[in-house]
Every structure is written in C-alpha cells, then in structure tokens.
Amino acid sequence: MRTDVSRPMPSQDLRVLVIPPSYFAHNRTVGGGERFALEYARALAKRLPTTLALFDRTANRQTLGDLVIRTLPIRHFRQRWAFPLTRESWRALREFDLVHSFVFPTPLTDLLLLAARWRRQLFVLTDVGGGGPCWSTYLGKVHPRLDLNRLAHGLALLSRHSARFFADWRQPQTILYGGVNLDEFGAGDPEGYALFVGRLLPHKGVLPLIQALDPHTPLRVVGHPYDPAYFRQLQQAAAGKNVRFFTDADDAELRRQYAGANVVLQPTLPAADPAADKSELLGLVTLEAMSSGKPVIVTRTASLPELVLEGETGFVVAPGDPVALRQRVEAFLADPALSQRMGMAARRHVEQRFSWDQVVARGLELYQQLRRRPGAPPQPG
C-alpha cells in the first residue's frame, strides 16, 4: 500500500532519529543524499522532536534551528560486519520512538534495525543510493527475502522510479519526492545561455550534450570533474564551441548561474540495464532549476520525467537524440519570453508539490499509518 500525501499533519509526540548517508562525523562527504537527509530532518524538526545522528570517537551535540545534531561515540572505525557502538550510544538510542535511515544496506542499518525490532521502535528506510557489504547483502544473495532490511516497518521512497526496486516488499510505502528551500532560489532575467549542473561523469550525459550543440550556442557547465580523463574529453569536445566550465562554483555562484540561464539541462543517460538504473533516484538539479524559475530539458531516464510537466515546465527528450536536444535548447535561447513563461510555471509547480513542508507531510502520514497498524509499537506518552 502506498500513500502520496501532501496535506499537512498535526505534530505528534514522536521522537525521531534520522541517519544520514554519510554518518561518520570526521572527513564527512556531503553530497545530494546528505543534503536531502539534512533538509528533511530540519523540516521535520519543526513538527516533531528530531535528532540527526553522526558517529565518531567522541560525543558531541549541537543544534541547527529546531534540529539536534548529535554525535554518538563508537569504539573504532572498523565496521566490516558489526558496527562498534559504545554502551553510551546504546543508551542514547533508546530515547527514540522511530528511526529513519537514509542509507542501506550498511552494518549500521542492520544493527539499528534489529535493535529497533527488539526494542519495539518503528523503523523507516529511504534509499538515496549507496550502501555496501554487510549481513543484509550476504543474506540477500542467499535469498532476496532474507535481506534484513525487509524487517523495516515502512519505506519512504524518492520517486515512482525508486519504488520500482521495492515492488515486492510488503511494508507500507510512500513517495516523498524531494524538497527545495524556495527562499534560497530566486528567478533572474534570461541572459542568453543554457546551463548544465551536475557531476562531470559519463552517465550525466555532458559529453553528448556538448557534441549536440551548435558551435555558437552558449553553454555553461557547472560541476566538479571527478574523472580527469573524462574532463579532458569534455574540454576537447568543447574546443571551438561557446562552452564555459565552472569546476569550483560555491552555492552562491551556483545560484547566480541558475538565475541567468534561459534553460537548465539534466541530460542523464540510462544505464545499460534500465531495470537496475539508480543513477537518478531523484533529479535534484531539475527541482533546483524550476525553483529558480527556469524551464528544464531532461532525458527520459529514471525519475526525471516524473518531475516535469511536458510542455508546461520544460521538455523530456529521448536519450541519444541530439537533434531533439539541440532544437529544444535553441528554442529557449531564441525566445526569452518563452523561457520566462515556462520558468514561472516551473516555479509554481515546485511551490505546489516539492516544498520541504510537503515532503515532510508525506513522511508524517507514513509515520502515523505505521503507528496505527496492528501490532505496532506502543505510542509514546
């Protein structure tokens, strides 16, 4: 059973622990999944007592608005099969009524899930990608139904595409989609360029995009070059074309680039096996672009078509169709009024469907559904 609810829910006396994808406090990698978990936790903290958990050798506690960010102590960083929690951390984990983990499979999630079942805590999973070897992966190879993650009480997934990977799981499910902090993105007048934002990796479709465009078409590429050899290919393809690379843009620069664009592109390529494609569980760039009042062009890949109202907020093109891609880009560059009109519709679409308050409302509806189920853990208080 799935729910897809955007109406607000009243606050409940439910203490929630959020586990982000990168949960070690030291040398922490902060990417899209980490941002999603943090912003979800921040929005949830306005409605419920919420703590985001990190782990390190020493304990720490800080606050970010209503959100508590708590570092729980561990004995060491080796975690091949068992996560090394201390007695202090075990005691701290008893304080929560619901654990919401944004990463699996991992040794930590296996441990917390089993502990939650024993303590009668609710446990919810969200797949933002990632994970690694642990008991769940080993048992799942023996038989899929032995995967320990199937013991979770509910699944809060990022998109209908993401939900396809869990079609045979029996827990209640909801589609969260993604949220955007609307006050961080403002529309600007089109300045006559197309914009790509994302990691500079082959599956993101940057090379076919550069190859598809006319030499005089202004394109700005914002992203970090994780693969030096691939970046050299991009530079070679861009030689003689009107392409500018921004490889170290901070958040302020990113917002400036969004604000001046006529159109934003997310031309991700499908995986060799589309049924196993987890490259775009949620198209965050598309949401940010529409929040900035910009129309978008995306490929028919993974979750991306779910986010776009075809012909109203942007266009969906087939991957591997350079002619269609080029024609759509040139239409927006040639007609700034079209860009502004569709960009305004894109902003309204985000306001109506993809604010963090709406995302959290969907999560809260799932939490309440789980609490009402027969055999659910007792309600707090």
Secondary structure, 3 states (H helix, E strand, C coil): CEECCCCCCCCCCCCEEEECCCCECCCCCCCHHHHHHHHHHHHHHCCCCEEEEEEECCCEEEEECCEEEEEEEECCCCCCCCCCECHHHHHHHCCCCEEEECCCCCHHHHHHHHHHHHHCCEEEECCCCCCCCCHHHHHHHHCHHHCHHHHCCEEEECCHHHHHHHCCCCCCEEECCCCECHHHCCCCCCCCCEEEECCCCHHHCHHHHHHHCCCCCCEEEECCCCCHHHHHHHHHHHCCCCEEEECCCCHHHHHHHHHHCCEEEECCCCCCCHHHCCCCCCCHHHHHHHHCCCCEEEECCCCHHHHCCECCCEEEECCCCHHHHHHHHHHHHHCHHHHHHHHHHHHHHHHHHCEHHHHHHHHHHHHHHHHHCCCCCCCCC
